[in-house]
Amino acid sequence: QVQLVESGGGLVQAGGSLRLSCAASGRTFMRYAMGWFRQAPGKEREFVAAFSRSGFNTLYADSVKGRFTISRENAKNTVYLQMNSLKAEDTAVYYCAASPRDKPTGPDEYDYWGQGTQVTVSS
């Protein structure tokens, strides 16, 4: 069982920054690809960014490339999502997820999910 707990969401003005954190259960952290997804009201859950299972590759959605950065701190079993130059369309609930697959980008490829954290960007 993998447990994921997100934090760091909030309200920010357009152009601002936020950093999300995802704390994962220790014994499984290094065995899984770790990803971030988001879901806006009335929309499907969409891929944002991920580390490959090896941890050496990063994957990004086109909509966030150059603005968002995924990083990890293995000693703390934590994955981060640094979000800069935020736009109103980034408003969503952001979820952390874990997958046993190599480079997963679809939500159905992930087996474990956190509870989500709300990010609201005011224009």
C-alpha positions in Angstrom: 0.0 0.0 0.0 1.3 3.5 -0.9 0.1 6.5 1.0 0.4 9.9 -0.5 -0.3 13.2 1.2 -0.3 16.5 -0.7 0.1 20.0 0.7 0.9 23.5 -0.4 -2.2 24.6 -2.4 -3.8 27.9 -2.0 -5.0 31.1 -3.6 -2.5 33.1 -5.7 -2.7 35.9 -8.2 -1.9 35.3 -11.8 1.8 35.5 -12.4 2.6 34.2 -9.0 4.1 31.0 -7.7 3.2 28.0 -5.5 5.1 24.9 -4.5 3.2 21.7 -3.9 4.5 18.8 -1.8 3.7 15.1 -1.9 4.9 13.0 1.0 5.0 9.3 0.1 5.3 6.2 2.3 8.9 5.4 2.8 9.4 1.8 1.6 7.7 2.3 -1.7 8.9 5.7 -2.7 11.9 4.6 -4.8 9.9 1.8 -6.6 7.3 4.0 -8.3 7.0 6.6 -10.9 5.7 9.7 -9.2 3.3 12.1 -11.0 1.2 15.1 -10.6 -2.3 15.5 -12.1 -4.9 18.2 -11.9 -8.7 18.3 -12.3 -10.7 21.4 -12.9 -14.5 21.5 -12.3 -16.3 19.8 -15.2 -13.1 18.6 -16.8 -11.2 15.3 -16.9 -8.2 14.7 -14.8 -5.1 15.6 -16.8 -1.4 14.9 -16.6 0.9 17.6 -15.4 4.3 16.2 -14.7 6.1 13.0 -13.5 9.3 11.3 -12.7 9.9 8.1 -14.5 10.2 5.0 -12.3 14.0 5.2 -12.4 13.8 8.8 -11.2 16.1 9.9 -13.9 13.6 11.2 -16.4 11.0 14.0 -16.1 7.9 14.3 -18.1 5.7 17.4 -18.6 2.5 18.3 -20.2 2.9 20.9 -23.0 0.7 23.3 -21.1 3.1 23.6 -18.2 6.5 23.2 -19.8 8.8 26.1 -18.9 6.6 27.1 -16.0 6.3 24.1 -13.7 9.2 22.0 -12.4 9.0 18.6 -10.7 11.6 17.6 -8.2 12.2 15.1 -5.4 14.0 14.8 -2.1 14.6 11.1 -1.6 15.7 11.5 2.0 12.3 12.9 2.8 10.3 10.7 0.5 8.8 13.8 -1.0 8.1 15.0 -4.5 7.5 18.7 -5.3 5.8 20.6 -8.0 7.1 24.2 -8.3 4.6 26.2 -10.3 5.7 29.6 -11.6 3.9 32.2 -13.9 0.6 30.8 -12.8 -2.4 31.4 -15.0 -6.1 31.4 -14.3 -6.4 28.2 -16.3 -4.1 26.4 -13.9 -6.9 26.5 -11.3 -7.7 23.0 -10.3 -7.4 20.3 -7.6 -3.9 18.9 -7.9 -3.2 15.3 -7.1 -0.1 13.3 -6.5 0.0 9.8 -7.8 2.3 6.7 -7.9 2.6 4.2 -10.6 4.6 0.9 -11.0 5.0 1.6 -14.7 8.1 3.2 -16.3 6.9 6.5 -17.8 3.2 6.8 -17.1 1.2 9.9 -18.3 -2.3 8.6 -18.2 -4.4 8.6 -15.0 -5.3 5.0 -15.6 -1.6 4.0 -15.3 -1.5 5.1 -11.7 -2.5 2.9 -8.9 -2.3 5.2 -5.9 -3.6 8.7 -5.3 -3.4 11.4 -2.7 -6.5 13.3 -1.5 -5.7 16.4 -3.6 -4.9 20.0 -2.9 -6.8 23.0 -4.3 -4.9 25.6 -6.3 -6.8 28.8 -7.3 -5.3 31.4 -9.5 -7.1 34.8 -9.6 -6.9 36.9 -12.7 
